[in-house]
Amino acid sequence: MSTISRQEVVRVAALARIDLTEAEIDRLAGELSVIAGAVARVSEVATPDVPATSHPIPMANVMRDDVPVVPLPAAEVLAAAPEAEDGYFVVPQILGEDA
């Protein structure tokens, strides 16, 4: 079983610029050791005749056919907008730049 030492936790925390208390270092070392042990256990039971999988059941995207349709008239779309001007939607300025 793989164990994660306090020194490894401190080193990784320093690389990530995370300030940990002594209690957090101890807790994380224990929790990460449990996780590493679980990964090692799964690796033990994995066999070459069992394909790697990212999901326990087969999945497929359900896509509808891409059928072109006549778009809505621009005037009808703009009529439903809270505010429109010269054929465009009017939205609040967010970048602080002059228009």
N, C-alpha and C positions, 0 to 999 in steps of 0.2 A: 504494500500500500504506500502510495506517495504521500509525503508530508510536506507541508509548506511551512518553512521556518519563519520566526519573527523577523529575522534579518531580510528574508526575501520580501516580506510584506513591507518593511520599512524602505527597502530599495525601490520597489515598484511605486509606493506612495510618493517617494521623493521624485521619481521620474515623472509622475503625473502631477506633481506639485500639490499633493493632498496632505494636509496637516492632520495627523492622527494622534489621538491620545494613547497612552500605554494600554488602557483597557480596550480600545478599539483595535490596536495591533494584535493583542492576544485573541480577541474574539474573531477577527478576520483570519488569523493564522489557522485557527480551529475550523472555521467554516470553509475556508478554501481547501484545507486538507480533506474534509469530507467530500467536497465536490470533486477533487482530484481522484479520490478513492472510488467514487461512483463512476467516473469516466474510465478508470483502469478496470473496474469490474465489467463494464460493458465491453471493453476491448478484449477481455478474456473470453467472453462468450461469442464474440463475432467470429464467424467462420467464412472461408472463401466461397462456399456455396450459397451464402445468404447475401444478396446484393445490398449495398448501402442504400439507405432511404432517408429522405428528409421529412417524410410524413407516413404515418402508419397505414393509411388507406390510400388507394390510387385516387388521384385527383386529375381533373381536366377542366380547362377553361370552357365555359359555356358562352358561345358567341352567336349572335344573330347574324344573318346574312346582311351584308352591306349593300342596301338597296337605295339608289338615289331617289330623292323625292323633291318636289317643288318646294323651295324655301318660302317662309312667310314673307309678305311684303314688308320692306323696311319701315314704311309709315305705320303699319300695324304694330310692329315691335316697339318703335319709338313712342307710340301712343300709350303703351303700357308702362313706360319708364317714368320714374318720379320726376325727372327733368331731362329735357332734350333741347338741343340748339343746333341749327344748321345741319340736320341729319346725323348728329352724333349724340351719344349719351353724355350728360353733364355729371361729373363726379367731383367730390371734394379734392382739392390739391393736397398732396401728402408730402412732397419732397421739399417744399419751401423755395422752389424755383419760380422765377417769373414766367408767366405764360407767353 
